[in-house]
Amino acid sequence: MVWLGIYRYRKGETPYDLAAQRKMGQYEEVMEYLQTVMSEKSSGVNVRQGVEDDMVPTEIKLMADKRSIDLYLKLLQSGYELKRDIRLVVVGKKGAGKTSLIRRLFGEEITDVTSTNGIEIHKIKCKAMSDDGIWNKQEENNEDTQTQERLLKQYVGKLQDKRPIQEPVESHIAIQGNTPVTSFDESKKSETESEQHKTLKPPEVAEPRSEPPVNSQQPNKSSDQAAKDIETMLSAQSKIDVHDKEEYATFFLWDFAGDEEFYHTHQTFLSQDAMYLVVTKLNEADDPNARALFRLWMDSIHCYSRLDEGNNTSDKTTVCAIDPPVVIVGTWKDAVTSETDTTKIEIACRKNLLKYTNELADDERGHLRCEYFISNKDDECSAFQQIRQNILNLARGMRTWNLKYPLKFIQLERRLQEKKKESPIISYQKIKDFSTNTLEPLSKNELKLFLEFHHELRALVYFKDHPDYIILDTQWLADAFKCIVTAEKFQASTTNQKKWNEFYHTGKLNYEVLEDIFMKEATILYKHKDYILKVMEKFDIIICPNKSEGDEENPYYYVPCMIKAEPERDIYEIFNVKKDISKRSTWFCFKFRFLPPHLIHHLIASLSRKYTVAEVVDQKENKRQIALFKGTAVFELEKTTKLRKLLVKTYPSLILIQVLEYVEESNRGVYKNIVDFVIDEINKIISSRFQMSNVNFEKKWECGLTKPDLVVGRNDFNHGHGRQYFCETCTKPHLFIDEWSDLPSVSKICK
């Protein structure tokens, strides 16, 4: 009776009422059938060694635990959909017209546009193949409906195309209506078609799982929840066209504020698998600051470039094209020239754009795909439709297009989207329960992979060492960031204005300012403020420096990217570094072709966790300030005696370190440990934390008596320990003392 009902349902002869079948006492048979359909081998993929590049996302391949690749491939065996999710990041100088451009791309008015505060995230759905140039902005309330649609089409497709397990048919899930349905290998379809009508007996139960689910003691609970999920999806079928044959793509558009204070938080959300719209004002082409910011964004994007063969886009018209792709949008076309001739306007705009791109390195040009000259105010809708269509054409050539994504993940996605409506943050135990109560429960390792993978995508935030909570809503997290790292124009006058001013000038975030911030925000943010602060520490947005003994001030943090104060005097004068009582080590120089501006903030955070930050004592005003300045930091290497300090300086392409000593005897082991730690931290930041595949540095040295702003890192370490060289700073010969290695000392350092 059950199988006949399913058969009639899939033939379209009668509705299939799952709730009615449950009442008839035959529900468990249906559940067994559906579970088998979801897990049988014939619904999976034929996994082979050597196909990881096509089947495994970059985020999985770059995970430290390489077993994640095999686990992901195993998940695909239980069924997958083909996803077309593209991250589209819009960056550029403040006032360039980014938000107005986005509004025009959405077909919206721009009369009430205001500056973006932090980051705004939008979800867009559009036709993938037969592009009509229309972008439909998807509201958060519709996300769970779309996920239901993806799963329902999967169930319906499987029921419609069920084959006997004795004759397995390879299949995959294709997106239709932004949802998966099953399609089968046509070569085997005819072989099983006649057999299908002869028998409708339930297939054999799938093989036992090699690893138990997260909670294997709740089979009935899991079955009941799966039943509710299926009933909910079937009840929503009137809203879903399961026969929609159109294929869709989803753009996740990230609108980044142009204020400099936000640049550090933006780096948290950059990716090598994104597409970038770099927006620049055509009428500011002669402004050196505007050109410098354009170059900053192009350099930042280039940090994530993939140069490995086979990962380039399919755009064969571009010579040496490398990912991630960049589309330049020149705005304020109407302000470039008073000409009315279209051809002359085009020539003038292109001439101005060349002033921005002339300074790009040859390899950076490989990112450029196309450019547009627009006026957000005056241009017709057709100009923006052309941009939309070309963005989609570029997206079709990216590696994230038609990416295989496990169906078992979609089930958990749906539950989390429902939960996100209630709260942007969820406990780990709750998400663990959700992963258990699905039609196909996730094992412990599968759940861990789900969380780590989606953390890398920034679809949620999860840290293994702070697992109590998971942030489901990254927009909420971005909003929390902007509460702390905010531009001056967004700051409000408060009773703690003096401490607010101190924060904006020195980056010191006092307890009173934190209370001001969180009290003004939503209750949910205040409730979870301790966890939010931990997350911000993990991202190095804020740091809690090691403090000197006797510092009894209320808890406070420092926000590296908010530090604008520079040392009031020469740093050597501040710390009483005189030639007759102290000495300076050779400068150790980390020389970059391009130094990502956020890298130094992460390094300062790492050093602050390892060493105590030195203090500047103002005896006249009887106050102390820790030595974190813009471009300069000083740390105590000996917390008690304070006889050795570490000076760190940063410049556009250099990070410099130097040891300051107030004793005659040098401890060479200290030097070696310091430089090893700094090298290790820089490599972690580049390779592990941000996967910046195109950032590297050279190790150079320079005489320790050279003023920091004159150091360029001109000398190689292969000069030879103990050999003489002519010091251009001191204008006399010196012995090269490589105190950064563990070689024995042969001479005192220059005084």
PyMOL commands that set and color helices and strands:
alter all, ss='L'
color gray80, all
select helices_A, chain A and resi 2-10+18-23+27-39+41-43+52-55+58-61+67-76+98-105+140-160+186-198+219-235+237-239+260-269+282-284+288-302+333-335+342-357+364-367+381-395+407-422+428-436+444-456+474-484+488-490+497-506+511-520+523-527+529-538+560-562+571-574+599-610+668-689+708-710+717-719
alter helices_A, ss='H'
color red, helices_A
select strands_A, chain A and resi 80-92+119-127+136-138+171-176+179-184+248-256+274-281+326-331+368-373+401-406+425-427+461-463+466-471+508-509+557-558+583-584+587-592+612-613+615-618+623-626+628-629+632-636+644-651+654-661+697-702+715-716+724-727+732-735
alter strands_A, ss='S'
color yellow, strands_A
deselect
rebuild
show_as cartoon
